[in-house]
Amino acid sequence: MGTFLGLFIYTAPQGVYVLGNTILVFMEVATGLAFIFGILFTPRAWCTVCPMGFTTGNLRTLLERKGKNGKGA
């Protein structure tokens, strides 16, 4: 999904309207995928591939490693 968003921003001319439209399309695609995953697999299947969940998981892992190394969190 990040590649999808990056391509939209890179190929589109600069402007607030274009950026807003890009975010809207990104949200519509993500919602569509969430519905498809929810119907085909389980209601929360999208959460495993969602960019927000992915980033949260990475941050949690990073903070846990930092705490185990004795540097504190």
C-alpha positions as CSV (number, residue, x, y, z in Angstrom):
1,M,0.0,0.0,0.0
2,G,2.9,2.4,0.6
3,T,4.1,1.8,-2.9
4,F,0.6,2.6,-4.2
5,L,0.5,5.9,-2.2
6,G,4.1,6.8,-3.2
7,L,3.4,6.3,-6.9
8,F,0.3,8.5,-6.7
9,I,2.2,11.3,-5.0
10,Y,5.2,10.9,-7.4
11,T,3.2,10.9,-10.6
12,A,0.7,13.5,-9.7
13,P,1.3,17.2,-10.1
14,Q,1.8,19.1,-6.8
15,G,-1.2,20.6,-5.1
16,V,-3.4,20.2,-2.0
17,Y,-6.3,19.0,-4.1
18,V,-4.2,16.2,-5.7
19,L,-2.8,15.2,-2.3
20,G,-6.3,15.0,-0.8
21,N,-7.6,13.0,-3.7
22,T,-4.6,10.6,-3.3
23,I,-5.4,10.0,0.3
24,L,-9.1,9.5,-0.5
25,V,-8.3,6.9,-3.2
26,F,-5.8,5.2,-0.8
27,M,-8.5,5.0,1.9
28,E,-11.1,3.7,-0.5
29,V,-8.7,0.9,-1.7
30,A,-7.8,0.0,1.9
31,T,-11.5,-0.2,2.8
32,G,-12.3,-2.3,-0.2
33,L,-9.5,-4.7,0.7
34,A,-10.6,-4.9,4.3
35,F,-14.1,-5.9,3.2
36,I,-12.8,-8.6,0.9
37,F,-10.4,-10.0,3.5
38,G,-13.2,-9.9,6.1
39,I,-15.6,-11.8,3.8
40,L,-13.0,-14.4,2.6
41,F,-11.0,-15.0,5.8
42,T,-12.0,-13.6,9.2
43,P,-13.4,-10.2,10.2
44,R,-10.0,-9.0,11.5
45,A,-7.8,-10.4,8.8
46,W,-7.1,-7.0,7.4
47,C,-5.4,-6.1,10.7
48,T,-2.5,-8.4,9.9
49,V,-1.6,-6.6,6.7
50,C,-2.8,-3.1,7.5
51,P,0.0,-0.5,7.3
52,M,-1.0,1.0,10.6
53,G,-0.9,-2.5,12.3
54,F,2.4,-3.3,10.6
55,T,4.0,-0.1,11.9
56,T,2.6,-0.5,15.4
57,G,4.1,-4.1,15.5
58,N,7.5,-2.8,14.4
59,L,7.5,-0.1,17.0
60,R,6.5,-2.5,19.7
61,T,9.3,-4.9,18.7
62,L,11.8,-2.0,18.6
63,L,10.8,-0.8,22.1
64,E,11.0,-4.4,23.5
65,R,14.5,-4.8,22.1
66,K,15.5,-1.5,23.6
67,G,14.2,-2.5,27.0
68,K,16.0,-5.8,26.9
69,N,19.4,-4.2,26.1
70,G,19.2,-2.3,29.4
71,K,18.8,1.2,27.8
72,G,15.3,1.5,29.1
73,A,12.1,2.3,27.2
